[in-house]
Amino acid sequence: MKNLEKEINEWKQLLDTGEINQETYELEINKITKKYDARKNKGKKSIKEKLENTVRIIKYFIPLFIILFLYSNLYVIKDIQYVESLKNIGEPIQNKTSGNTEKIINSTKININYIANYSITGRVVDVQDYFGYNITNKLSPRDIGISWGFLTSDENNNHLKWTSTGNRFLKWSTNDGVWLSSIGGKQEVNKRFSNNHVIPSDKNIAKLIRNIKKDDFVRIDGYLVNVNYETNNGGYYTWNSSTNRYDSGDGACEIIYVTNVTWLELK
């Protein structure tokens, strides 16, 4: 604006000294005013265009970032085992062992004690996710219900409705009493499925676990574990795995420290 005022003053001096007339003065003042207005508007337009371009770039890259994030967190190469049949899968394999590992969550040291080598194979009847509001949910962000034996076939599984209550319990029900009697009653179902609280051993295993879906056939390898840690108020929290396939109710779930996941598919 100082240059504009300077030019106006210069033309005003010429008018005052009589070197130009009023008409010429007004014509020149009009020219330089338009020139400076154009420069000013150009600057504003340039800023507006930059903002619009920035918004366009953000709109373009946000979906791309989301896609890349999901891809990096969910995409894994699955280990697939091809089998002759997916029926009458055997019971989980369990062998007593010892050892331990630990994880740090929310600055708390979590002690994970191995009590058995463990391998469970079967049909995924339910998955339930738990979000990281507390240490337990961060440690074991997913429960996976798995059935084995004759329950894995479509004709038997279709008689059952599986329901996760959202509090680490898995229940089943059936409307077909004739079918239930034909297989030997409730106890024959109860001893052929388990609700598994899974603890991923590393980030890659965590991705594999997140890729497990209902009705997948999988084998999960790892350890049955007992978990304990000191709480912020000085108390002591323990979370112990079941080691018995025939128990039910509170404490009957298996806690598995997962070291590998394999998908089973028909040849």
N, C-alpha and C positions, 0 to 999 in steps of 0.2 A: 504493500500500500504506500510505502514511502516513495517509491519510484513513480507511482501514479500521481501523488501529490506534487512531486518535483516537476513532472511534465506539465501538469495543470498550471503550476506557478510560472513556468517558463512561457507558456502561451499567454498567460494573464499579463506578464510583463510586456510581451509584444503588443498586446491589445492596448495597454496603458500608454505605451510610447507612441502609439499610432502607426506601428509598422504593419498591423493587420486590422481589418474591420471586425465588427461584431459578428457578422455572418460567418467569416472564416474561422473566428475563434470558436464559435459554437459547433461548427462542422468538425474541427480538429479535436475538440474536447469530447465530442460524441464518438469519434473514431477510437481515441485512446481508452475511453471508458469501456467500449465494447471489447477492445483487445484484452484489457485486464479481467473483465467479466468472463471472457472465454477461457483464459488461463485458470481462473479460479474454479470454474465449472469442470474443466478438464481434470484438475487435481481431485475434486470431489468424485468425479466419475471413476477416476483411476482407483481410489480407495474403495468405492462401492464394488467395482469389478473384482478387485482383489478379495474382498470379503465374499462375494458370490462364488468366486473360483475356489476359495478355501472351503466353503460350505459344500460345494460339489465334490471336492476331493474327500472330505470327511464322509459324506454320504456314500461315496464309492468304496472307501477303504474299511468302514465299520463292518459291513457284511463280510468283506474279505477276511478281516481279522477274526470275526466270529467263526467263519468256516475253518480257518487255519487253527484256531484254538480247539475247536471240536475235533478236527482231524488229528491233531497232535495228542489229544487226550483220550480219544476213543479208538482210533485206528490201530489195530494190532494184526500181526500175522498169527493166525490160529494154528495150533498143533492139532491135526486131524488124524484119527485112527479109524481105518476102514474095517468093519466087522461083518460077519456073516448074518448076525441076528441082533436085534435090539430087545428081545424078549427074554424073560427069566434071567435077568442079570443077577449075579451073585451078591452076597452080603458084603458090606464094607470089610476091609482087611485092616486089622489092628494088631500091633506088636508093641509090647512095653519097651520104653526107652527112657533116656534121661538127657539132660542138656537144657540150655536156655538161651534166650536172646533178650534184647530190650529195645524199646522205642521211646523217643522223647516227644511228648505231646503237651502243648501248652506249658512248656518248661517243666513238666512232670515226667519223671522216669518211670516207664511202665515195664515191670518184670514179666516176662513171658517164659514159663517153664514147660518144657516138653514132658509129656507123660506117656505118649505112644506115637509110633509111626502110624500114619493113617492114610488110607486110600479108599475113597467112596466113589462108586460108579452107579449111574442110574439116570432116571428121567427127572428133569427139573419140573416140579409141580407148582412152584411159587417162587417169586423173588420179591423182596421187600427192602426198599432203601431207607437208610437212616442218615439224616444230615448232621453235620458237625457242630451241634450245639453243646455237646459235652465230650468228655474224653472217650467214653465207651463208643459213641457214635463215630468219632473220628478214627478210633482204633479199628472198629468193625463196621464199615458203612453199609454193609448189605447182609441180609439173611437169605439163604438159598435152601428151599425145601426140595428134597430129593427122595424119590421112591425107587425101589429095586424089586427084584423077583418078579412074580406074575403081575404086580401092579403096573409095570411099565408099559404093558400092551395097551393099545387104544381101547380095546373092548372092555378092559377092566378100569382103566383110568377114566373113561367116560361116565362111569357110574358114580364118580366121586367129585364133590365140589370142595375145592381147597380155599381156605380163608385165612389170611394173615390179619391178626388183630392190631398190628402196628405197635405192639409192645413186646416184641421178641417171641411171640407165640404163634404157632401154626396149627390150625384146626381143619378137620375134614368132616364132611357130612354126606349122606346119601339118602335118596328117596326110594331106593330099591331094596326093600327088606329081603326079598327073595334072593337077590344076588348076594347080599351080605351073608345070609344064612348058607348059601351054596359054597362060599369060600371059607366058612368056619367061624364067622362072627367078627366083631370089632377087633379082637386081639390079633387077628391075622393081618389087618391093615396096620395096626399100631406098630407091629414089629417089622414092617417093611417100608418105613419112611423115617426121615429125620429132618428136623429143622436145624440148619447149620449156620452158626454165627462165624463168618469168615473174616480172617485177618490177613490182608495181603502182605507178603514178605518184602515186596519192593514195588516201585511204580509200574513196572511192566506187568506184574501179576495183578495189580490194581486195575489196569486197563482190561486185562483178560476177564477178570471178575465182572467188570461193568458190562462186558459184552455177552454175558450169560443171559439167556432169555428163557421164558417159560416154554416148556415142551422140547427144549434142547436135551440131547443126551450127552452127558459129560462125565469125565473122571477127574476128581479133585484129589491131588496128592499133597501131603504135608504132615503136620503133627496135631494131635489133640493136645490142648494146652490148658494150663491154669494161669490166670492173670492176676496180678496184684500190684498195688501202688499206694503210696501215702497221699492222703487227701490234703487239701489246703488247710483244713481245720485241725490237722494232726491225727486224724483217724486213719484207718487202713481199709482199703477196698479190695475185695477178692471176687473173682469171677471164675468159677471152675467148670470145666467141661464134664459132660457125662461120658462114661466109658462103657455104657451098657445099651445095646440096641433095643432092649425090651422094656425100658422104663418109659414113663410118661409124666406129664405135668411139669411143674416148676423144677428146674434143674436137670431136665431130661435132654436138653439140647446139647449138641456137640459144638465146641469152640475149636475151629480149625485154623492153624497158622499155615496159610497156603503157599506152597512152593512151586506148584505147577497146575495148569488146567489143560485138559485135552478134550476135544470134541469127538464124539463117536458118530460115524455115518456108515450107512450100509454100502457094501461094495457094489 
